[in-house]
Structure formats: C-alpha cells, structure tokens
Amino acid sequence: MTPQAPALPFDLRRYQDPLTIQRVLHHAKTIAVVGLSPNELRASYFVGYYLRRHGYTVIPVNPRETEILGQRCYPSLVDVPVPIDIVNVFRRPQFLPGVVDDAIRVGADSVWVQLGLSSDEAAQKAEGAGLRYVEDRCIKIDYYNLIR
C-alpha cells in the first residue's frame, strides 16, 4: 500500500501542478510583482531582479514607492497601463482575495502566490474567473527548476 500525502484544508497540490507552472512561465512576458520591496535583502526584490535578468518585463506594484529596480512603481494593479500576464503576489494571506479581484479586473492571465502563502477564497475567486492560479510556490525557484 502506497502512503498518501496528508489531507489539506483544500487541495493545495491542485495549485502546484508542474504542467500549469510551466505553461504560465513559458507564455508570460509581463509580470506585475505586488508587494515588491526596494530592499535588496527582501525576497520580493531578489525575485523581481531575477525575473528581469531572465527576460521578463517586471512591473513593481507598491503604493509606498515610486520606483523599484529602475522601473516606475504603481500603487495598485488597476493603475498599471499595460497588459499583465502574471500577477506575482508578496502580500499577507488576508490581502490575497483583494489582489485576485484586481487581477480579474485588469484581465491578468495568471495569479502566482509566493511560497508560504495561501488563501482558499483567493484560489476559488481566481479559478471561478478562469485565471491560472499557482499558490505556495516561489516563481524564481520554479523558473530555475523547470525552465532555464
């Protein structure tokens, strides 16, 4: 008998499918990083920097900043003037449903919630709107492991 993975409050593995992750990363050109920090020691900064180095257009979204990584920073997703392929989120779980609402509003293709973060409500909203949804994964690590 093969041991099964422990039960989760919802099927998290559903939002970590390697084929979905590859599709999201292969088809994306523009990534809005919500919660991108100007602090070079923060994970969000390093992830944004890494993604830019690997050919993605990275759009910083942080209401407290005007520029990060040499790019204009927008206060919210709805202020971004170009189409967004991936919304990569570095915000606490209680903010995730609102970010998904904004991602739906701007017509993003995918929402990627960073490692250690999850929200049943955000996942259901994204899925209900037809967005690809990846949760509790690091986009930089997955790019390195699956794409490079």
C-alpha positions in Angstrom: 0.0 0.0 0.0 1.4 3.4 -1.0 1.2 6.1 1.6 -0.9 9.1 0.7 0.0 12.8 1.2 -1.7 14.3 4.2 -5.0 15.9 3.7 -5.0 19.7 3.4 -7.9 22.1 4.1 -8.3 22.3 0.3 -6.3 20.5 -2.4 -3.2 22.7 -2.4 -1.5 20.3 -4.8 -4.1 21.4 -7.4 -2.5 24.8 -7.4 1.1 23.4 -7.7 0.8 21.4 -10.9 4.1 21.4 -12.7 2.5 21.5 -16.2 0.4 24.5 -15.2 3.6 26.2 -13.8 5.5 25.5 -17.0 2.7 26.9 -19.1 2.4 30.0 -17.0 6.1 30.7 -17.2 6.5 29.9 -20.9 3.7 32.1 -22.1 4.3 35.1 -19.8 6.2 38.2 -20.8 5.0 40.7 -18.3 4.9 40.1 -14.5 3.4 42.5 -12.0 5.0 41.9 -8.6 2.6 43.0 -5.9 4.4 43.9 -2.8 7.8 44.3 -4.5 10.2 45.8 -1.9 13.0 48.3 -2.7 15.1 46.5 0.0 17.7 44.3 -1.8 17.7 41.9 1.1 14.0 41.1 0.7 12.8 38.0 -1.2 10.5 40.1 -3.4 13.4 42.3 -4.6 15.6 39.3 -5.5 12.7 37.6 -7.3 11.9 40.7 -9.3 15.6 41.2 -10.1 16.0 37.6 -11.2 12.9 37.6 -13.4 14.1 40.8 -15.2 17.5 39.1 -15.7 15.7 36.2 -17.4 13.8 38.3 -19.9 10.5 39.2 -18.2 9.2 42.7 -18.0 8.7 43.2 -14.3 6.3 45.8 -13.1 6.6 46.9 -9.5 3.3 47.3 -7.5 3.8 49.0 -4.2 1.8 52.1 -3.0 4.7 53.3 -0.8 7.3 53.6 -3.7 7.6 55.5 -6.9 10.5 53.4 -8.5 12.0 49.9 -7.8 14.5 48.1 -10.0 14.8 51.2 -12.2 11.1 50.8 -13.1 8.1 53.1 -12.3 6.2 51.6 -9.4 2.4 51.6 -9.4 0.2 51.9 -6.3 -2.1 49.1 -7.4 -2.7 46.6 -10.3 -5.5 48.8 -11.6 -3.0 51.6 -12.2 -0.7 49.5 -14.4 -1.2 50.8 -18.0 -0.1 47.6 -19.9 -1.5 44.0 -20.1 -0.3 41.7 -17.3 0.4 38.1 -17.8 1.3 37.1 -14.3 0.4 38.8 -11.0 3.1 37.6 -8.6 2.0 38.3 -5.0 4.1 39.0 -2.0 1.3 40.1 0.4 -0.1 38.5 3.6 -2.9 36.0 3.1 -5.7 38.4 4.2 -4.9 40.6 1.2 -4.9 37.8 -1.4 -8.6 37.8 -2.3 -8.4 41.6 -3.0 -5.4 41.1 -5.1 -7.2 38.4 -7.1 -10.1 40.8 -7.5 -7.8 43.4 -9.0 -6.1 40.7 -11.2 -9.5 39.8 -12.6 -10.4 43.5 -13.1 -7.3 44.1 -15.2 -7.6 40.9 -17.2 -4.4 39.2 -16.0 -3.8 35.7 -17.2 -2.4 34.2 -14.0 -2.0 34.8 -10.3 1.1 33.4 -8.6 1.1 33.5 -4.8 4.5 33.2 -3.3 5.9 30.4 -1.1 4.3 30.2 2.3 1.1 32.0 1.3 -2.3 30.5 0.6 -6.0 31.5 0.6 -9.0 29.3 -0.1 -11.0 32.4 -1.0 -8.4 33.8 -3.4 -8.0 30.4 -5.1 -11.7 30.0 -5.6 -12.1 33.5 -7.0 -9.2 33.1 -9.4 -10.4 29.7 -10.5 -14.0 30.9 -10.9 -12.8 33.7 -13.2 -10.8 31.4 -15.3 -7.3 32.6 -14.2 -4.5 30.1 -13.9 -3.6 30.0 -10.2 -0.3 28.9 -8.6 -0.1 29.0 -4.8 2.6 28.5 -2.1 5.4 28.3 -4.7 8.4 30.5 -5.5 8.3 31.7 -9.1 12.1 32.1 -9.1 12.8 28.6 -7.8 10.2 27.1 -10.3 11.7 29.1 -13.2 15.2 27.8 -12.2 14.0 24.2 -11.9 11.6 23.9 -14.8 12.5 26.5 -17.4 16.2 27.5 -17.5 
